[in-house]
Structure formats: structure tokens, C-alpha cells
Amino acid sequence: MGVLDGKTALVTGASGGIGRALALRLARAGAAVAVHYNSHAERAADLVAAIEATGRRAIALSADLRSVPAIASMFTALAEQKFEALDILVNNAGIGVTTNLAQTSEALFDDVVDTNVKGPFFVTQAALPLLREGGSIIAISSMVSLSAYPGCIAYAMSKAALNAFTRSLAAELGPRHIRVNAIAPGATETEFIGAYMQNPALVSALEGLTALGRIGKPDDIAAAVEFLASPGGAWITGQVIQASGGMGRIRLTRPSIISCDSFRCSRIGT
């Protein structure tokens, strides 16, 4: 038996990276999983098949989470697919942007905030009537919201807002015994740091920032999500938990080694 047997989860941005890993992890722990994606339909279908291969139920749902009407349509589709109650909501979908203040246009800023802040806010609002007492809401934040790193100011602001949302919502939903937490990953092997992984010097620099001396894997983050969603995490709420291998709160002072030019903008897990 799995620790999440009989539970139902909705994971946003689940078609790749951390989202895919945690959706699979929740399924292997026993949960039925609704897989949200924005544009990668084939990857979402592949994930549904992989979950079904574990013996768990899965469905795929498409929505642009920057749009409140699209979010409403997603929840209508969720009900039509007989996902009539939720135990676990994971707000994972996001856009990662590495630009400094001068490089950030209004359109780019709006895209980051709409995706990383507005999306989780209104997805959670729509999910509230479906969430059972004792459920769990988990947001995927970032270490950049807790530290000072150059070249990702809009992204860091959006994740800091997500942290504040997490703490406030935990207080609001406490009477319903719904736990609300965020996980702040450090450098993790996803599309977001794809450029890093091709450069041994950059990989070494990232590894040197962590106590455990390596870059994280998506399943490292998925394991933390599973714990928070499980009975083992029943006394944890209102927390922003670092899952970074001990990455220090360091202001990087060597942009020639690690800089915004080393990254590319990518939509995470959609």
C-alpha cells in the first residue's frame, strides 16, 4: 500500500521537469493524478500513460493559467472527468526568466507575474471547493526568493510573492485542516538550467554552492512533495522549505562565471 492510497491530486505544469517527476511520485505513492499542461500535449499524454502503467488513474488537462476563464474551464473539465474532490494541489507551473532590471520589459514582467503569481492564486481559489478537509497545497518556489542572485529580479519577486501567498493561505485554511507549504529548490537539472549543464565550469560552480556538492534532480524535489502531501507531513504548514542540497544564501559576485547570460528564458513544466 502507498502512503497516498485513495488520494487525488492535481499537478500544474506536469508535462516535464520537476512537474513530471512529482506527478509520477504521487502516483507511485497511491494517488490518482490530474496532469495539467499548457502546450506540450504529447508529453502530457506520455505522462498519463506512465502513471496508468503504475496502476493509478490519470487524466490530462490543458489550460493557460494566466487566464482566469481558462482556469475555470480546466476545473469544469476536471469535474467532467469525475475528479470531483481533491486531496492534493501542487502549484508547479511557472516561467523562469533570467534578466536584470534594465533588460526586463513590461510584457516580460507581466508574463512572469501572471504565470507565477496570478496563476497559482486563481488555481487555488478554484480548487478550494474541491479540497477535502486535511488536504495539502504545495507550491514550487525557488531559492532565488530567499537569496540575492544577479540577473533574475522579476523571477525572484514572483517567487517571493508565492512564498507570502503560502504563509497567508496556511493561516486562512487552518480551520479546515488544509496544510499549505512551499518548496524552494536550488539548482535542479531541468530545462531552466539546460545551458549550465553543457558547460563543465558552470556545473562545477553550481555544485560548489551546495553543501552536498551536486546539482539536484527532479526526483529530489518530488520526494519532498510526497512527504508534505503524506501523513508524515501532517504537522507542517505555512512553511517555505529549502530543497537545495544546502545551497547557501550567497550573493554571487562573479558574474563572469555565473550570470544571466548563462541562462535562457523557459516556461517550466508546461
NUBAKOL-770177 format. One record per residue (C-alpha): residue in three letters; x, y, z. Coordinates in nm, 4 decimals. Layout:
  vodo        xx        yy        zz
   ALA         X         Y         Z
...
END
This chain:
  vodo        xx        yy        zz
   MET    0.0000    0.0000    0.0000
   GLY    0.1147    0.3533   -0.0722
   VAL    0.1052    0.6430    0.1716
   LEU   -0.1335    0.8261   -0.0639
   ASP   -0.3709    0.5413   -0.1451
   GLY   -0.7171    0.6750   -0.2186
   LYS   -0.5974    1.0349   -0.2590
   THR   -0.6499    1.2569   -0.5621
   ALA   -0.4002    1.5173   -0.6833
   LEU   -0.3882    1.7999   -0.9355
   VAL   -0.0399    1.8956   -1.0534
   THR    0.0042    2.2054   -1.2688
   GLY    0.2856    2.2253   -1.5206
   ALA    0.3287    1.8497   -1.5088
   SER    0.4421    1.7718   -1.8624
   GLY    0.8148    1.7965   -1.7914
   GLY    1.0942    1.8532   -1.5421
   ILE    1.0020    1.8740   -1.1754
   GLY    0.6284    1.8572   -1.2518
   ARG    0.6591    1.5246   -1.4325
   ALA    0.8757    1.3772   -1.1589
   LEU    0.6436    1.4756   -0.8784
   ALA    0.3277    1.3627   -1.0639
   LEU    0.4852    1.0191   -1.1091
   ARG    0.5989    1.0152   -0.7469
   LEU    0.2498    1.0934   -0.6188
   ALA    0.1032    0.8217   -0.8419
   ARG    0.3539    0.5629   -0.7223
   ALA    0.2584    0.6559   -0.3660
   GLY   -0.1028    0.5732   -0.4488
   ALA   -0.2703    0.8928   -0.5731
   ALA   -0.4843    0.9437   -0.8807
   VAL   -0.3346    1.2397   -1.0666
   ALA   -0.4786    1.5106   -1.2899
   VAL   -0.1946    1.6311   -1.5122
   HIS   -0.2120    1.9936   -1.6227
   TYR   -0.0157    2.1221   -1.9214
   ASN   -0.0172    2.4343   -2.1349
   SER    0.1265    2.3456   -2.4739
   HIS    0.3074    2.0091   -2.4596
   ALA    0.0170    1.7735   -2.5275
   GLU    0.2346    1.4810   -2.6367
   ARG    0.4475    1.4968   -2.3230
   ALA    0.1347    1.5141   -2.1070
   ALA   -0.0129    1.2114   -2.2839
   ASP    0.3116    1.0230   -2.2272
   LEU    0.2974    1.1086   -1.8570
   VAL   -0.0639    0.9908   -1.8309
   ALA    0.0414    0.6595   -1.9866
   ALA    0.3330    0.6288   -1.7447
   ILE    0.1028    0.6905   -1.4469
   GLU   -0.1544    0.4438   -1.5737
   ALA    0.1263    0.1880   -1.6030
   THR    0.1650    0.2130   -1.2244
   GLY   -0.1992    0.1100   -1.1860
   ARG   -0.3190    0.4579   -1.0907
   ARG   -0.5711    0.6762   -1.2664
   ALA   -0.4563    0.9831   -1.4601
   ILE   -0.6072    1.2451   -1.6883
   ALA   -0.4558    1.5359   -1.8822
   LEU   -0.5967    1.8899   -1.8761
   SER   -0.4841    2.1831   -2.0911
   ALA   -0.5086    2.5466   -1.9785
   ASP   -0.3204    2.8745   -1.9989
   LEU   -0.3040    2.9568   -1.6279
   ARG   -0.2531    3.3266   -1.6995
   SER   -0.6252    3.3367   -1.7870
   VAL   -0.8933    3.3065   -1.5166
   PRO   -1.1580    3.1878   -1.7687
   ALA   -0.9134    2.9179   -1.8862
   ILE   -0.8642    2.8087   -1.5257
   ALA   -1.2419    2.7866   -1.4811
   SER   -1.2672    2.5742   -1.7956
   MET   -0.9964    2.3430   -1.6629
   PHE   -1.1932    2.2813   -1.3445
   THR   -1.5089    2.2178   -1.5476
   ALA   -1.3159    1.9546   -1.7421
   LEU   -1.1836    1.8128   -1.4152
   ALA   -1.5398    1.7607   -1.2901
   GLU   -1.6465    1.6105   -1.6229
   GLN   -1.3655    1.3561   -1.5845
   LYS   -1.5063    1.2579   -1.2419
   PHE   -1.2313    1.4206   -1.0392
   GLU   -1.4941    1.5586   -0.8032
   ALA   -1.2705    1.6097   -0.4980
   LEU   -0.9034    1.6833   -0.4380
   ASP   -0.6683    1.5969   -0.1555
   ILE   -0.3507    1.7439   -0.3029
   LEU   -0.2900    2.0537   -0.5159
   VAL    0.0619    2.1201   -0.6426
   ASN    0.1156    2.4639   -0.7982
   ASN    0.4217    2.3835   -1.0041
   ALA    0.3661    2.5583   -1.3393
   GLY    0.5852    2.8612   -1.3848
   ILE    0.8075    3.0615   -1.6124
   GLY    1.1744    3.1048   -1.5371
   VAL    1.3308    3.4286   -1.6587
   THR    1.6860    3.5488   -1.6084
   THR    1.7079    3.9177   -1.6892
   ASN    1.8263    4.2116   -1.4850
   LEU    1.6188    4.5228   -1.4129
   ALA    1.7247    4.7129   -1.7241
   GLN    1.6551    4.4161   -1.9538
   THR    1.3051    4.3421   -1.8237
   SER    1.0264    4.4754   -2.0459
   GLU    0.6736    4.5371   -1.9232
   ALA    0.5465    4.2467   -2.1338
   LEU    0.8036    4.0078   -1.9879
   PHE    0.7343    4.1272   -1.6325
   ASP    0.3595    4.0774   -1.6838
   ASP    0.4171    3.7269   -1.8216
   VAL    0.6246    3.6286   -1.5187
   VAL    0.3776    3.7683   -1.2654
   ASP    0.0700    3.6342   -1.4449
   THR    0.2212    3.2862   -1.4662
   ASN    0.3971    3.2586   -1.1301
   VAL    0.1622    3.4596   -0.9068
   LYS   -0.1775    3.5126   -1.0706
   GLY   -0.1917    3.1515   -1.1947
   PRO   -0.1376    2.9805   -0.8561
   PHE   -0.3679    3.2318   -0.6858
   PHE   -0.6672    3.1636   -0.9064
   VAL   -0.5994    2.7915   -0.9500
   THR   -0.6066    2.7626   -0.5715
   GLN   -0.9207    2.9737   -0.5494
   ALA   -1.0939    2.7436   -0.7985
   ALA   -0.9686    2.4325   -0.6174
   LEU   -1.0895    2.5340   -0.2697
   PRO   -1.4445    2.3977   -0.3043
   LEU   -1.2996    2.0612   -0.4103
   LEU   -1.0321    2.0272   -0.1426
   ARG   -1.1170    1.7819    0.1298
   GLU   -1.0524    1.8594    0.4957
   GLY   -0.6999    1.7508    0.5793
   GLY   -0.5752    1.8165    0.2277
   SER   -0.2416    1.9640    0.1210
   ILE   -0.1483    2.2539   -0.1073
   ILE    0.2148    2.2711   -0.2157
   ALA    0.3765    2.5465   -0.4225
   ILE    0.7071    2.5118   -0.6043
   SER    0.9018    2.8273   -0.5213
   SER    1.2762    2.8830   -0.5672
   MET    1.5905    2.9549   -0.3702
   VAL    1.6187    3.2830   -0.5600
   SER    1.3261    3.4072   -0.3489
   LEU    1.5376    3.3636   -0.0347
   SER    1.8763    3.4793   -0.1611
   ALA    2.0329    3.7533   -0.3694
   TYR    2.1354    3.6287   -0.7134
   PRO    2.2069    3.8589   -1.0075
   GLY    2.0036    3.8596   -1.3229
   CYS    1.6695    3.7141   -1.2138
   ILE    1.4960    4.0018   -1.0388
   ALA    1.1430    3.9597   -1.1801
   TYR    1.1533    3.5830   -1.1295
   ALA    1.2761    3.6257   -0.7705
   MET    0.9996    3.8785   -0.6978
   SER    0.7334    3.6417   -0.8300
   LYS    0.8556    3.3530   -0.6177
   ALA    0.8767    3.5748   -0.3084
   ALA    0.5109    3.6637   -0.3691
   LEU    0.4328    3.2916   -0.3887
   ASN    0.6022    3.2441   -0.0502
   ALA    0.3852    3.5179    0.1032
   PHE    0.0756    3.3612   -0.0508
   THR    0.1727    3.0280    0.1047
   ARG    0.2078    3.1667    0.4558
   SER   -0.1118    3.3718    0.4426
   LEU   -0.3148    3.0877    0.2937
   ALA   -0.1925    2.8471    0.5608
   ALA   -0.3468    3.0710    0.8248
   GLU   -0.6683    3.1090    0.6264
   LEU   -0.7166    2.7358    0.5679
   GLY   -0.6021    2.6163    0.9089
   PRO   -0.9605    2.5795    1.0367
   ARG   -1.0228    2.3312    0.7532
   HIS   -0.7049    2.1399    0.8463
   ILE   -0.5676    2.2051    0.4974
   ARG   -0.1907    2.2396    0.5073
   VAL   -0.0176    2.4906    0.2785
   ASN    0.3565    2.4845    0.2172
   ALA    0.6117    2.5804   -0.0464
   ILE    0.9290    2.4065   -0.1544
   ALA    1.2227    2.6202   -0.2668
   PRO    1.4500    2.4154   -0.4934
   GLY    1.8072    2.5137   -0.5577
   ALA    1.9769    2.4398   -0.8887
   THR    1.7957    2.1370   -1.0329
   GLU    1.8516    1.9516   -1.3601
   THR    1.5651    2.0864   -1.5689
   GLU    1.5248    2.2812   -1.8922
   PHE    1.5692    2.6030   -1.6954
   ILE    1.9403    2.5391   -1.6397
   GLY    1.9934    2.3462   -1.9609
   ALA    2.2662    2.5876   -2.0725
   TYR    2.4575    2.5300   -1.7494
   MET    2.4699    2.1551   -1.7989
   GLN    2.6669    2.1960   -2.1224
   ASN    2.9442    2.3920   -1.9521
   PRO    3.1656    2.1994   -1.7054
   ALA    3.2899    2.5213   -1.5411
   LEU    2.9350    2.6394   -1.4727
   VAL    2.8317    2.2968   -1.3428
   SER    3.1311    2.2996   -1.1082
   ALA    3.0421    2.6491   -0.9884
   LEU    2.6849    2.5443   -0.9104
   GLU    2.7978    2.2300   -0.7326
   GLY    3.0312    2.4404   -0.5242
   LEU    2.7388    2.6425   -0.3894
   THR    2.5786    2.3386   -0.2253
   ALA    2.6781    2.1593    0.0935
   LEU    2.6177    1.8212   -0.0710
   GLY    2.8309    1.9073   -0.3730
   ARG    2.5909    1.8278   -0.6563
   ILE    2.3082    1.9704   -0.8621
   GLY    1.9622    1.8475   -0.7654
   LYS    1.7487    1.6017   -0.9580
   PRO    1.3756    1.6485   -1.0208
   ASP    1.3053    1.3459   -0.8035
   ASP    1.4801    1.5174   -0.5091
   ILE    1.2039    1.7794   -0.5216
   ALA    0.9356    1.5184   -0.5877
   ALA    1.0361    1.3321   -0.2708
   ALA    0.9829    1.6480   -0.0653
   VAL    0.6402    1.6988   -0.2262
   GLU    0.5409    1.3414   -0.1453
   PHE    0.6415    1.3890    0.2181
   LEU    0.4423    1.7118    0.2568
   ALA    0.1370    1.5523    0.0954
   SER    0.1597    1.2403    0.3133
   PRO    0.0553    1.1767    0.6737
   GLY    0.4216    1.2269    0.7673
   GLY    0.3834    1.5975    0.6893
   ALA    0.0610    1.6380    0.8841
   TRP    0.2078    1.8860    1.1358
   ILE    0.3793    2.1101    0.8817
   THR    0.2063    2.4160    0.7387
   GLY    0.2897    2.7745    0.6473
   GLN    0.6497    2.6850    0.5647
   VAL    0.8869    2.7596    0.2776
   ILE    1.1170    2.4587    0.2852
   GLN    1.4524    2.4642    0.1094
   ALA    1.5240    2.1585   -0.1034
   SER    1.8591    2.2713   -0.2315
   GLY    2.1270    2.0352   -0.1050
   GLY    2.2342    2.3051    0.1383
   MET    2.2734    2.5869   -0.1118
   GLY    2.3907    2.8906    0.0821
   ARG    2.2185    3.2270    0.0817
   ILE    2.5032    3.3761   -0.1158
   ARG    2.5172    3.6909   -0.3235
   LEU    2.7134    3.5885   -0.6297
   THR    2.9889    3.8356   -0.7042
   ARG    3.1431    3.6707   -1.0097
   PRO    2.9015    3.7293   -1.2972
   SER    3.1733    3.6272   -1.5414
   ILE    3.1223    3.2724   -1.4100
   ILE    2.7508    3.2702   -1.3243
   SER    2.5377    3.5346   -1.4881
   CYS    2.2034    3.5892   -1.6534
   ASP    2.3745    3.5337   -1.9901
   SER    2.4297    3.1716   -1.8889
   PHE    2.0549    3.1061   -1.8798
   ARG    1.7712    3.1221   -2.1218
   CYS    1.4097    3.2046   -2.0578
   SER    1.1963    2.8922   -2.0354
   ARG    0.8436    2.8029   -1.9378
   ILE    0.8786    2.5440   -1.6641
   GLY    0.6830    2.2233   -1.6791
   THR    0.4171    2.3345   -1.9245
END
